[in-house]
């Protein structure tokens, strides 16, 4: 077999390993869906009427506005589980076992990242299911739904690489759970819950220029069947940049660690 074939085979083996861990510990793998669901219930039922009225609608209108932001929050929440999983493997000795085996070095990180994307997407299906049960009714056509799935997967892929690097620089599982908090907090400082133009000038500038705002607006436009403007291209550019930084950083960290 060629080098590429070996790499794909080893990566699939690592992916199966990580998916088996996810099935064995569903509370950990599906845990990232709990916070978005709780925030969805809180904001819809506690603040939905007042915020929706301020936006020219009511609770149902606010649910339509909020759901895309909650989906983005669910993607960001998956960063913690990825960081923890990578840190556990690096600190509990399994990586020493992998060193003695004839496997492709890149397969370890690839298995973690792809496994994270799959578990994140499964968690988001649960989040969307709850939103639909609350009354969320998207107007997306099949092509727009396909674009939604592709964008969510791209965001999850980018976040997974970055959170894998954060797991590699962590010395303990506790620190690995803390480092992705900034990623999880960023959707709050965007247009996930309220429009950016309703914020104070300084916060508005930050909200409009951080990565999760164009991602949220793109999902919002696709799910509502409305125009997304340049937000789609901006979102893909952010995904590509974050993926590149996370991949280069995590590969450098992993190679330097496994050479010790």
N, C-alpha and C positions, 0 to 999 in steps of 0.2 A: 504494500500500500504506500501511497505517497505521503509526504509530510502533512499535507492538508487533510488527507483522509484520516490519518492518525489523530490529528488535532480535533477534528469533528467527532470522532469516535470517543475520545477521552472526555471531551466536553459534554457529550450526551451522558456518559457514565456519571460525571460529577453532577449534572443536572438531575438525573434520577435520584442520586443520593440526597440532594437538597429537597426535592419534592417529597421524598419519603419522610424526611424530617418534618416537612410542613404538614403532612398527613398525620404524623405521629403526635404533633403538638399543635392542633388546630387553634388553640387559644392564642398562641404566639403568631401564627401565620395570618389569622383573621382578625387579630387584635387591632391592627391599624384601621379597620373599618368602624370600630366602635366609636372613636372620637368624632369622626365626621357625622355619623348617625346621631350622636348625642347633640352635636352642634346644630344639625338640621332640625331636630325636634325642638331644641331650645329656642332658636331664632324664629322658627315658623310660628310656634304657639305662644311664646312669651313676647316677642317683638314684631311678629309678622303684620299685625293689624296697623300698628303705629308707623313702622318703617314703610310698609306697603302704601299707606295713605300718603306719606310724604313723597313717595315716588309716583303718585297719581293713580294708584290701584289699591288693592287690598291684600289680604293674606295670600290668596291664590296667585296674584301677580308677583308677590314677593317670593313665593315658592319657586316660580318659574325663573326668577332672577337668581335666587340663592343656589339652586341645585348645581349648576356648572361650577360655581366656586367651591362647593362641598366636594365635588368630584376631584378637583385639583388638590384640595386639602387631603383627600384620601391617598392620592399619589405621593404627596409630601410625607404623609404619615408612615408610608412604607419604608422610608429611609432608616428609621430606627431599627427595625427588625433585620434589615440587611447589614447594618453596621455591627449589630450584636452578633449575628451569625458568623461574619468574617472574623471578628475579634475572638470568638470562642474557638474557632478552628486554629487560629494562630497562637493562642495561649494554652490550649489544653493538650497539645502534643500530637494531634492527628497530622499536622503538616510534616512532622519528622518522619512519620510513616510514609507519607506520600513521596518524600525525598528518596526513599529506598526503592520505590517502584518505578517501572519504566513507563511513565506517563508524561504527556506534554505539559510543560510548566504553566502555560496560559489557560489550561482547561480548568484549573481550580477557580480562578476568578470568573471565567466565563460561565461556569456552572452556577455560581452564586448570583451573578447578575441576571442571567436569563430566568433562573428560578424566582428571583425577586419580582421580575416583570410579570410572570405568570400568577404568582400569589397576589400581587397588587391588583391585577385585572380581575381576578376572582373576587377579591374584597370589594372592588368597585361595583361589580354586578349586584352585590348585596346592598350597597349604598343606593344605587339607582332603583332597586326594587322597593326599598323603603320610601324613596321619594315618590315613586309611582303610586304606592299605597296611600300616601298623603294627598295625592291629587295632581302630581306633576304629569303634564301631558305635552311632550315635545312634538314639534311639527316637522321634524327632520325627515327627509326622504331617504331611501336606501343608500344613495351615494353619499349623502351627508352623514349618515350613521357610520358608513365605512371610513369617512374622513375623521369622525370622532374617535373611532377605535384606533386608527393609525396614529392620531395625535396623542392620545392617552398612552399608547404603547411607547411612543418616542419620548414622552416626558418621563415615564417610568424607567425607561432604559437609561436616560441621562442621569436621573436622580440615583439610580442603583449604582452606577459607576462612581459617582461622587461619594455616596455613603459607604461604598466598599473601601474607598481610600480612607475615609474617616475611621472605619473599623480597623484598618491596618496600622494607623498611628496611635490607636488606643492601647493602653497597657492592661486595662481591666474591662470586664463587661460593663461595669457601672459607668465608666467614662465613655464607653462606646454608645451607651444609651443616651448620654447627655450631649455629645457633639453634634448630632443631627437636629438639635432643637431649633437652631436658626432656620434650617430648611423648612421645618414644620411651622414656624412662626410667620414666615414670609407671606403666605396667602392672606393672613389677617391684615397685613399692611398693603394689600392690593385692592382690587375691585371685587373680591369674592363676596363681601357682605353688603357693601354700599358702593355707589359710584365714586370713582376717584375724584370727579369734579366737585363733590360735596365736601371734600376734606380741606383742612387748612393748607395754605400755599406750600409750605415745606414738605409736609406729608404727601400732598398731592403730587409734587414733583417726583418724590421717591416712588410712590405707588405707580405712576405712569411709566417709570423707567426701570422697574424691576422685572425679572423674567416672568413671574406668575400672572401679572396683569394681562399682557397680551394673550397668554395661554387661556386664561379664564374667559376673556372676551371672544376668543376664537370659538371655544366650546359653546359659549352662550349664543353666538350667532349661528353656529351649525345646528344646534338643538332647536332653535326657534325658527330656523329657515330664513334668517335675515342675512344682510350683508356683513362680511367680516373685515372688509377693507384690507389694510396691510398687516393686520394682526396675525394672519396665518403665516406669512413669510417671516415676520419677526419672531414668532413662536418657534418655527423650525430652525431659525438661526440661533436662538438661545439654546435649543435642544442640542444642536450640533456643537456649539461651543462648550456647553457643560459636559457633554459626552467626551469631547476631546480632552478637556482638563482632567476629568475623573479617570479616564483610561490611562493617560500618560502618567498621572500622579500615582495611581494604584499599581500600575505595572512597575514603575520605578521603586516604589516602596516594597512590593512583593519580591522583586528580584534581589534587592539589597538585604532583605530580611532572610530569605532562604539561602543566601550565600554565607551566612554567619556559621 
